[in-house]
Amino acid sequence: MPSRRDFLSITTAAGATLIMNPLETLATPLRVKAAPGFSLTIMATNWGFPGTWDEYCAKAKAAGYDGCEIWWPTDQKDREKMFEALSKHGLKFGFLWGSGEADFKKNQSQFEAALNDIAKAKPIYINCHSGKDFFTADQKLEIIAFTTKLSQSSGIPVYHETHRGRALYSAPVTRELIERNKDLRITLDISHWCNVHESLLGDQAETISTVLGRVDHIHARVGHPEGPQVSEPRAPEFDGAVKAHFAWWDTVVATKKKEGKALTVLTEFGPPDYMWTTPYTRQPLADQWDINVHMMNTFRKRYL
């Protein structure tokens, strides 16, 4: 049994550990000189926001976001209210879309029709939840080929997200698609792969390096080997996962800075059931909006 002195030493050390915030240690500039043309645009998510379009856009603007990434509304009147709020508050916008159809031809038809409509709205990018994980590689490549043509004809960047349940659901599958299509551009939400591969991907370094070279858009959420979202990225117990994600993001940002190219980022910690909750009451264990704003500020301090 430890003595009183030992006990006090242990509890003092534990208390110091508990107040250490991994994000604070990363809020230091990444020392890479930016070539002309580099830009970093940080977007707010409306995922889980309970208010109106105007309330959401006003809050995003007040927090310091450059714009908003929104799942494309299918209702025309809803879209009109959204565009009115985005314009009123001077926010840029990117849109997210993906079909839920399990049949490939139905999925492809719905996906293509929606993306053609989205392109007419002239977002700064389109982010795709592409296909289904169980589609064949050739079917996935058909979807990607369509988006390449759409991007070339519209001038709008179109990205495919590394997302569970979708075409790019795992690291090796994504690498195969990259090797077969030189035009595939990626939204990196690597938190999903931590979950899929039940690791921080240390055993797939070569594949991850290949993927990072295709990234133009980041979904800044921190995952861990047992799930796609840690409960609170400022908590010391997630220090390893937070640092692993920032190491990946550092690589992407350093590349864009050296090349003088644009990068967009969405801070995308989600609401319940992504956000952890207490049993029975389902009360969230942390504040989703506050975490996302903290992530935005950390990105600005580190990368700008």
Protein Blocks (a to p, Z undefined) as FASTA:
>chain_A
ZZfklmmmmmmmmmmmmmpcfklmmmcccdddddehiacdddddfehiabdfklmmmmmm
mnopabdcddddfbfklmmmmmmmmmmnopacddddddfbfblklmmmmmmmmmmmmmmn
opabdcddehjfkbcfklmmmmmmmmmmmmmmnopacdddddehiaklpfklmmmmmmmo
mkbccdddfklmmmmnopghlmmmmmmmmmmmmpcbdcdddddfkbcbdfblkbmklmmm
mmmmmmmmmmmmmmmmmnopacddddfbdcdfkbccdehklpafbdfklmmmmmmmmmmm
mmZZ
